[in-house]
Amino acid sequence: MWECRTVRHDTGPGTARDNRFARRLFSPLPGRYDRLEAWLSLGQNARWRRTMIDHVIGGTGVIGGTGVIGGDGARAPGLVLDVATGTAGVALQVTARSGARVVGIDLTEAMLRVGQQEVARAGATGAVQLVAGQAERLPFADGTFDALTFTYLLRYVEDPAATLRELARVVRPGGAVASLEFGVPRRGFWRFWWWGYTRLVLPLAGGAAGGRPWFEVGRFLGPNISAHYRSYPVGWTVAAWGDAGITDVGVRPMSLGGGLVMWGRRAGG
Ligand SMILES: C[S@@+](CC[C@H](N)C(=O)[O-])C[C@H]1O[C@@H](n2cnc3c(N)ncnc32)[C@H](O)[C@@H]1O
């Protein structure tokens, strides 16, 4: 089994205290996480995830990992970091579609334990390595990875700009970066329905399907997404990717704006 070399990294913006909220929120969820994530996103999360992964594996999903050219001309990555990997859904899809080895890192050990079971069930223990740790202080040397994915992360960190710099640090020059996050529809009509869905349906459906912890998540998500974009609008986020050293930044709102896929490339390649 291969091992990604980790380094101690004791400095950086994040502290254990900053992450307490996310850890408490996610610790009770992993048992039913994958199923409820799919239901509560009305099946859209799978499309958003696929689109994000297209941007790091070169579009066509060519099996390779050793310099094969993908559909958008990008070189297929050999080693990928997936941050906020949770139950390893993204990590598993990256390796299944590209043949890359993937390191998944996440704060919440309960999520990683289920992720480890999923990795074993998929027969991917030789390709996916899961590590406990913080996005704000990644235990990897500069330029370790050929590509990076991160999903639903920036709403949980104290300082999104500093976290983006830390994420970019571990990607080699020219390496692909892609992210997935919820969005807020721009048009008034869709925004009205999105508001109703996130404020009413999500907590009730979450609670009915998953009990108290999912009611709490459902109640938290809508206001948290709105507050995040009030502080960090999409334009701000694009500029922050640039400040972190990520170029050729693209943005694609999906499902009427309910999902947001972003991609770019570490400068200098
Ligand atoms: C909504 S889940 C997404 C899981 C997975 N990426 C997916 O798409 O299914 C968000 C994950 O982010 C993790 N997380 C939140 N803050 C983090 C941080 N600062 N560093 C690392 N992981 C973090 C949580 O533990 C949780 O597993």
Ligand as a Chemical Component Dictionary entry (heavy atoms), coordinates in Angstrom:
data_LIG
# 
_chem_comp.id                   LIG 
_chem_comp.type                 NON-POLYMER 
_chem_comp.pdbx_formal_charge   0 
_chem_comp.three_letter_code    LIG 
# 
loop_
_chem_comp_atom.comp_id 
_chem_comp_atom.atom_id 
_chem_comp_atom.alt_atom_id 
_chem_comp_atom.type_symbol 
_chem_comp_atom.charge 
_chem_comp_atom.model_Cartn_x 
_chem_comp_atom.model_Cartn_y 
_chem_comp_atom.model_Cartn_z 
_chem_comp_atom.pdbx_ordinal 
LIG C1  C1  C 0  -20.968 18.559 3.789  1  
LIG S1  S1  S 1  -19.611 17.521 4.231  2  
LIG C2  C2  C 0  -18.990 17.104 2.638  3  
LIG C3  C3  C 0  -18.379 15.742 2.573  4  
LIG C4  C4  C 0  -17.949 15.289 1.180  5  
LIG N1  N1  N 0  -16.959 16.155 0.604  6  
LIG C5  C5  C 0  -19.121 15.147 0.250  7  
LIG O1  O1  O 0  -19.242 15.935 -0.685 8  
LIG O2  O2  O -1 -19.923 14.252 0.455  9  
LIG C6  C6  C 0  -18.436 18.707 4.775  10 
LIG C7  C7  C 0  -17.218 18.076 5.408  11 
LIG O3  O3  O 0  -16.289 19.113 5.704  12 
LIG C8  C8  C 0  -15.574 18.742 6.841  13 
LIG N2  N2  N 0  -14.903 19.935 7.353  14 
LIG C9  C9  C 0  -15.473 21.064 7.837  15 
LIG N3  N3  N 0  -14.534 21.950 8.193  16 
LIG C10 C10 C 0  -13.332 21.370 7.906  17 
LIG C11 C11 C 0  -11.981 21.800 8.051  18 
LIG N4  N4  N 0  -11.684 22.996 8.546  19 
LIG N5  N5  N 0  -10.992 20.964 7.669  20 
LIG C12 C12 C 0  -11.279 19.732 7.156  21 
LIG N6  N6  N 0  -12.544 19.272 7.003  22 
LIG C13 C13 C 0  -13.563 20.087 7.377  23 
LIG C14 C14 C 0  -16.636 18.153 7.745  24 
LIG O4  O4  O 0  -16.075 17.339 8.756  25 
LIG C15 C15 C 0  -17.488 17.372 6.746  26 
LIG O5  O5  O 0  -17.084 16.026 6.663  27 
# 
loop_
_chem_comp_bond.comp_id 
_chem_comp_bond.atom_id_1 
_chem_comp_bond.atom_id_2 
_chem_comp_bond.value_order 
_chem_comp_bond.pdbx_ordinal 
LIG C1  S1  SING 1  
LIG S1  C2  SING 2  
LIG S1  C6  SING 3  
LIG C2  C3  SING 4  
LIG C3  C4  SING 5  
LIG C4  N1  SING 6  
LIG C4  C5  SING 7  
LIG C5  O1  DOUB 8  
LIG C5  O2  SING 9  
LIG C6  C7  SING 10 
LIG C7  O3  SING 11 
LIG C7  C15 SING 12 
LIG O3  C8  SING 13 
LIG C8  N2  SING 14 
LIG C8  C14 SING 15 
LIG N2  C9  SING 16 
LIG N2  C13 SING 17 
LIG C9  N3  DOUB 18 
LIG N3  C10 SING 19 
LIG C10 C11 SING 20 
LIG C10 C13 DOUB 21 
LIG C11 N4  SING 22 
LIG C11 N5  DOUB 23 
LIG N5  C12 SING 24 
LIG C12 N6  DOUB 25 
LIG N6  C13 SING 26 
LIG C14 O4  SING 27 
LIG C14 C15 SING 28 
LIG C15 O5  SING 29 
# 
